[in-house]
Each structure stands twice: as structure tokens, then as C-alpha cells.
Amino acid sequence: MGKIIICAGIVLIIIGLVASYAPGLLKWFGRLPGDIRIESDNGLIFIPITSMILISVLLTVIFNLFFRR
């Protein structure tokens, strides 16, 4: 359990550094085909379906590579 928490922390630090110092690298995220964005005068509804599927696939591949028994 400790290894998973440490790896998750390292990944979050890397994502935070990229978001802080190179925000243009993640500009595409949330604007993929399949992400639903509804804007009106009263507000905004954003449903990132494709982005979440992409994250799910990447995390599944990473966990299967590193944590296989």
C-alpha cells in the first residue's frame, strides 16, 4: 500500500510541475472529441467523457505494468 501512495504522490508532483511551468502542454486536455461542454448565460456544464476514458486506459496500463504479481 505504501508503494502505491508514494507512486501516486510522485505522479501528482510531476503533473503539478507541468501544470505550473508549462501550461500549454495540457491545453488539449478537456477539449477532446467526445467531451461535452454546454455553455449558456446562466452557467457552464462540462462532462469530460473522452478525457476520463483516456486517463482510465493510461492508469490501467501503468498499474498492470508495474504492479503485476
C-alpha positions in Angstrom: 0.0 0.0 0.0 2.9 2.3 0.8 4.4 1.9 -2.7 1.1 2.9 -4.3 0.8 6.0 -2.2 4.4 7.1 -2.9 4.0 6.5 -6.7 0.7 8.4 -6.7 2.4 11.3 -4.9 5.3 11.4 -7.3 2.9 11.4 -10.3 0.8 14.2 -8.7 4.0 16.3 -8.1 5.0 15.8 -11.8 1.6 16.8 -13.0 1.6 19.9 -10.7 5.0 21.0 -12.0 3.9 20.6 -15.6 0.7 22.5 -15.0 2.6 25.3 -13.3 5.6 25.7 -15.5 4.3 24.5 -18.9 0.6 25.0 -19.0 0.5 24.8 -22.8 1.3 21.1 -22.7 -2.0 20.2 -21.1 -4.1 22.7 -23.1 -5.6 19.9 -25.2 -6.9 18.0 -22.1 -10.6 18.6 -21.7 -11.1 19.6 -25.3 -11.1 16.2 -26.9 -13.8 15.0 -29.3 -16.4 13.4 -27.1 -16.1 15.8 -24.2 -19.4 17.5 -23.7 -19.4 21.3 -23.0 -22.7 23.2 -22.7 -22.4 26.9 -22.2 -25.3 29.3 -21.5 -25.9 32.7 -20.0 -26.5 31.1 -16.6 -23.5 28.8 -16.4 -21.4 26.0 -17.8 -21.8 22.2 -17.8 -18.7 20.2 -18.6 -18.7 16.4 -18.9 -15.2 15.1 -19.9 -16.2 11.6 -21.1 -13.3 11.1 -23.5 -10.7 12.6 -21.2 -11.7 10.3 -18.4 -11.7 7.3 -20.6 -8.1 8.3 -21.7 -7.0 8.6 -18.1 -8.6 5.3 -17.2 -6.8 3.5 -20.0 -3.4 5.1 -19.2 -3.7 4.3 -15.5 -4.8 0.7 -16.2 -1.7 0.2 -18.5 0.6 1.7 -15.9 -0.7 -0.3 -13.0 -0.6 -3.5 -15.0 3.0 -2.9 -16.0 4.3 -2.0 -12.5 2.1 -3.9 -10.1 1.6 -7.3 -11.8 2.1 -10.3 -9.5 
